[in-house]
Amino acid sequence: MAHHARSTESNFAARKRPTMEVLRRVGVFLKPYPWLAIGTVLAAVLSLLASFAFPKLTQFAIDEVITKSRGDLLAPAMIGLIAAFFLRDAFS
């Protein structure tokens, strides 16, 4: 029985491709579903915006609610944080 040395080169090695080539190739698959593609990108952007709300709402809760002892603002701040959490997950 003969043993053959395996090649360390793979036939499936990735090569660098220009961004426009990648977009063109992906575009071929998305062409039949333009509204789905637009909706997916829109949902991703909305999810990202909801994620950006966390640090701002946390800053508000610390600076305005806790530091200044404004208990009346605690409920709106927490509702905002919970809403941002659910919106982020809903759009993801």
N, C-alpha and C positions, 0 to 999 in steps of 0.2 A: 504494500500500500504506500503510495507516494504522498508525501506531505508538500503542499504548496504554500509558499510564503504569501501572506496576505498583504495586499497593497495598503499603505497608509493613506492613500488618496481616495477620496470619496467621489463617486459619480454625481452626488447630490450636493456638492459644495456650493454655498451661496456666493454670489458675486455681487459687487456693488452695482446698483442701477441708479440712473438719474431719477430725481423725484418726478419729473414729468412723465417718464416711462411708466413708473409705478402707478401714478394717477390715471394714465390712459388705460392701463391694463385693468385696474379696479373699475374704472368707468364703464368698461364693456359689460361687466357683470351687473352694475347698478342701473344701466340705461333702461331696462324694462320696469324698474321700480323707482322712478324719480321722487315721488312723494314720500315713499318709505325712507329713502336716503336723506331727504330734507328733514323729515321728522326725527330721524335718528340724530342728525347733527344738532338740531334745535333742542332735543331732549338732553344731549350731552352738555350743551352750553348752559341750559337752565339748571342742570345738576351742579355744574361748576359754580354758577352764581349763588346757588343755595349753600354750597360749601364755603364760599367766601363770607357768608353771613355769620357763621359761627364765631370767628375771631372778633368781629365788630360787636356782636351781641354780648359776647363774654366781656369785652372791654366796657361796654355800657353797663352791664350788671355790676362789674367791680367798681368802676369810677363813679357812676351816678347813683347806683342803688346801695351798695355796701358802704363805700367811703363816705357818702353824704347821708347815710341812714334814711334813705327814701324807701320805706317799706311799701308805699303805695305804687311804686314802679316795679316791684318784684314780680308780680303776676304777669304783667305785659312782657317783661323781659324773658321770663321762663316760657311763656306761650310762644314768643318769637323763636326761641331756641328749639322748642319742640317742633314747631311748624317748619323751620329750616331743616331739621333732621328728617322729617317725613317727606318734605318736598325733594330733598336731595336723593333719598332712596326711591321715591316714586319716579323721578326722571331718570334714575340709573336703570 
